Amino acid sequence: MLCSSCPRECGAIREMEQGEGFCGMGYLPKLAKACIHRWEEPCISGENGSGAIFFTGCALQCVFCQNYCVSSEGFGKTVTVERLRKICEKLISQGVHNINLVNPTHYADTVCQLLETPFSVPVVYNTGGYEKVETLKKLNGKIQIYLPDIKYSDDSLAVKYSVAPNYFKTATAAVKEMFAQTGPYVMDEDGILQSGVVIRHLILPGCVENSKRVIDWVSDNFAPGEVLFSLMSQYIPFGKVTEGGYDEINCTITEEEYAEIEEHLMESNIEEGYFQELSSADTEYIPNFDLENV
């Protein structure tokens, strides 16, 4: 089929197990790992963990991606939609709080098929934020929790590091559509998110103003109690960054950068969310992609 699922609208032919488009993936889902994941935000991982499904391929090509072997190098195994559902059901039987679809953008049609019959736990759509509103509308009523990044307010950075023109306009429109679908976030009595939007932002070295403008947009567009905001400091040089040509981000963020951005967040209209400690910038938190449970 000719693909127009993501903002690139590359019109690629996606056969069942292979594709020629930007993501390089076929129609059937390709997975790198399925596991109980305990390193998401507390309202998602909780005590029992999140049932994470890591999809292969990506609509973005972030040079610093910590899942680089999966997003850019194609590691994974193709499965049927029926098999994917059984994988999800097994995780649910192990007591996870939700099913967490990690980087599902290029498999949106497959996700719609998967969720024709709802699961007994909320479904998390965990995305880099580069989404088409028209595609998201197909998911309306099927996704309970959206977990998007807003990586960039500066489109020159988006082009340089993620090959993503018009990223900010695209991602912010997508987040507005996500909120239109879920409404203000809802927690259960144990503090586990049942529905809503959690907006993530990863701080990049030397990009303080980029982070501040993301915070400003969230603050200007959502009232307290509507969305959660997660400020992430886990950046470490990875992927293409370590191969040369990106010296300015071939480092971790400084304490001074983090403190300046944190102060800006505290002065904003954003009241609910999460901070990461600088110690989170560690390879310990990167999953070992090994086809577990695939």
C-alpha positions in Angstrom: 0.0 0.0 0.0 1.1 3.6 -0.5 1.9 5.1 2.9 0.8 8.5 4.1 0.6 7.8 7.8 3.3 10.2 9.1 4.0 13.9 8.2 6.6 12.9 5.6 3.8 11.5 3.3 6.5 9.7 1.3 3.9 7.6 -0.5 6.1 4.5 -0.2 5.0 1.0 -1.1 4.8 -0.9 2.1 4.6 -4.7 1.5 3.7 -6.9 4.4 7.3 -7.4 5.7 9.3 -4.7 3.9 9.0 -1.1 2.8 10.8 1.5 0.7 9.8 4.6 2.5 11.6 6.9 5.0 11.0 4.4 7.9 12.0 1.4 5.8 9.3 -0.7 7.4 6.6 -3.0 6.0 3.0 -3.0 6.9 3.2 -5.8 9.5 4.7 -4.7 12.9 8.4 -5.4 13.5 9.3 -5.6 17.2 12.7 -5.4 19.0 11.4 -6.2 22.5 8.3 -6.6 24.7 8.8 -6.4 28.4 7.7 -5.0 31.8 9.3 -1.6 31.7 9.9 0.2 35.0 11.6 3.4 33.9 8.8 5.5 32.6 7.2 8.3 34.6 5.9 7.1 38.0 2.2 7.5 36.9 2.9 5.1 34.0 5.3 2.6 35.5 3.9 2.5 39.0 4.7 -0.5 41.1 3.9 -3.2 38.5 5.6 -1.7 35.5 4.4 -0.7 32.0 3.9 -3.3 29.3 6.3 -1.9 26.7 6.2 -2.9 23.1 9.3 -1.5 21.2 8.6 -1.1 17.5 11.4 -1.2 14.9 11.9 1.8 12.5 11.0 5.4 13.0 9.4 8.4 11.3 12.2 10.5 12.8 15.9 9.9 12.4 17.4 11.5 15.5 21.1 11.3 15.4 21.3 10.9 19.2 18.6 8.2 19.5 19.3 5.9 22.5 17.4 3.2 20.7 19.4 3.7 17.5 19.8 0.0 16.6 16.0 -0.3 16.6 15.0 3.1 15.2 17.6 3.4 12.4 19.4 0.1 11.9 16.3 -2.1 11.6 16.9 -4.6 14.4 13.7 -6.6 15.1 11.4 -9.4 14.1 8.2 -9.1 12.1 5.1 -10.5 13.7 1.4 -10.7 12.7 -1.2 -8.5 14.3 -2.6 -11.6 16.0 0.8 -12.4 17.5 1.1 -8.8 18.7 -2.2 -9.0 20.5 -1.1 -12.2 22.2 2.2 -10.5 23.3 0.1 -7.7 24.8 -2.3 -10.1 26.5 0.7 -11.9 28.1 2.0 -8.7 29.6 -1.4 -7.8 30.9 -1.6 -11.2 32.6 1.6 -10.3 34.4 -0.1 -7.3 36.0 1.3 -4.3 34.0 -0.6 -1.1 34.5 -0.9 -0.4 30.8 0.2 -1.4 27.3 2.9 1.0 26.2 3.3 1.2 22.4 6.8 2.7 22.0 7.4 4.5 18.7 4.2 3.3 16.9 3.8 6.2 14.4 4.6 4.3 11.2 2.4 1.4 12.4 -0.7 3.5 13.1 -2.9 1.4 10.8 -1.7 -1.7 12.5 -2.4 -0.2 15.9 -6.0 0.6 14.8 -6.4 -3.0 13.8 -4.8 -4.2 17.1 -7.2 -2.1 19.2 -10.5 -3.0 17.4 -11.1 -5.0 20.6 -10.1 -2.9 23.6 -7.7 -4.2 26.2 -8.5 -4.4 29.9 -5.8 -1.8 30.7 -5.1 1.7 29.3 -3.1 1.9 26.1 -0.1 4.4 25.9 0.9 5.9 22.5 4.5 6.7 23.2 5.7 8.9 20.3 8.4 11.4 19.2 5.7 13.9 18.5 6.1 13.9 14.7 2.5 12.9 14.0 -0.2 13.8 11.4 -3.5 15.0 12.9 -5.4 13.0 10.3 -3.7 9.8 11.4 -4.3 10.5 15.1 -8.0 11.0 14.4 -8.1 7.4 13.4 -7.0 6.4 16.9 -9.7 8.5 18.6 -11.3 6.3 21.2 -8.7 3.6 21.0 -5.8 5.3 22.9 -6.3 6.4 26.5 -2.9 7.9 27.2 -0.7 9.9 24.8 3.0 10.2 25.7 4.5 12.6 23.1 7.8 14.3 22.9 8.1 17.9 22.0 11.7 17.8 21.1 12.2 21.1 19.4 10.8 24.6 19.3 13.7 25.5 16.9 13.1 23.9 13.5 16.7 24.4 12.5 17.7 21.9 15.3 14.9 19.6 14.1 16.3 19.5 10.6 19.9 19.1 11.8 19.3 16.4 14.4 16.1 14.6 13.2 15.7 15.4 9.5 12.3 16.8 10.4 11.2 20.1 8.7 8.3 21.9 10.3 8.7 19.8 13.4 7.4 22.4 16.0 4.2 23.2 14.0 3.6 19.5 13.4 4.2 18.3 16.9 2.2 21.1 18.6 -0.8 20.5 16.3 -0.5 16.8 17.1 -0.4 17.4 20.9 -3.5 19.6 20.7 -5.3 16.8 18.9 -4.2 14.3 21.5 -5.6 16.5 24.3 -8.8 17.0 22.3 -9.2 13.2 22.4 -8.4 12.5 26.0 -9.3 15.7 27.9 -7.6 16.6 31.2 -5.6 13.7 32.7 -7.2 11.3 35.1 -5.3 9.3 37.8 -6.7 6.4 39.8 -6.5 6.2 43.6 -3.0 4.8 43.4 -1.6 7.6 41.3 -1.6 5.5 38.1 -2.6 7.5 34.9 -5.8 6.2 33.3 -6.2 8.8 30.6 -4.7 12.0 29.4 -1.5 13.5 27.9 2.0 13.5 29.3 4.3 15.9 27.3 8.0 15.0 27.4 10.9 17.2 26.6 14.5 16.0 26.4 17.1 18.7 27.2 19.9 18.8 24.6 23.4 20.2 25.3 23.8 23.8 24.3 20.1 24.2 23.5 18.7 26.1 26.5 16.5 28.5 24.5 15.0 25.6 22.6 13.9 24.0 25.9 12.6 27.3 27.3 10.4 27.9 24.2 9.0 24.4 24.5 8.1 25.1 28.1 6.6 28.4 27.1 4.3 26.8 24.5 3.0 24.2 27.0 2.5 26.9 29.6 0.6 29.1 27.1 -1.6 26.4 25.7 -2.7 24.3 28.7 -4.2 25.3 32.0 -3.0 23.7 35.3 -4.6 20.3 35.7 -4.9 19.6 32.0 -1.7 17.9 31.0 1.4 16.6 32.7 4.9 17.8 31.7 8.1 15.7 32.0 11.4 17.4 31.8 14.1 14.9 30.9 17.8 15.2 31.6 18.8 11.7 30.4 20.6 12.8 27.2 23.9 11.0 26.6 25.9 11.0 23.3 24.7 8.0 21.3 24.0 6.8 17.7 25.5 9.0 15.0 26.6 11.6 17.5 29.5 9.4 18.6 30.6 8.9 15.0 31.6 12.6 14.5 30.2 15.7 13.0 28.1 16.7 16.0 30.7 17.9 18.4 28.3 20.4 20.0 26.1 17.6 21.4 28.8 15.0 21.9 28.5 15.6 25.6 26.0 15.6 28.4 24.1 18.7 29.6 25.8 20.8 32.3 24.4 21.5 35.8 24.2 25.2 34.8 22.0 24.4 31.8 19.7 22.1 33.7 19.4 24.7 36.6 18.5 27.5 34.1 15.8 25.4 32.4 14.4 24.1 35.7 14.1 27.6 37.0 12.3 28.6 33.8 9.9 25.7 34.3 9.2 26.6 37.9 8.4 30.2 36.9 5.9 29.0 34.2 2.2 28.2 34.4 3.0 24.4 34.5 2.2 22.9 37.9 2.0 19.1 37.4 4.7 16.8 36.1 8.2 15.3 36.6 11.9 16.2 36.7 14.7 13.8 36.1 17.9 13.9 38.1 21.1 14.5 36.1 22.2 11.0 37.2 19.6 9.6 34.8 22.1 10.3 32.0 23.4 6.7 32.1 23.4 3.8 29.7 22.0 1.7 32.6 18.5 2.9 31.6 18.8 2.0 27.9 16.9 -1.3 27.2 18.8 -4.3 26.0 17.1 -5.1 22.7 17.1 -8.8 22.4 13.7 -9.9 21.0 12.5 -10.7 24.5 8.9 -12.1 24.3 8.7 -11.4 20.5 
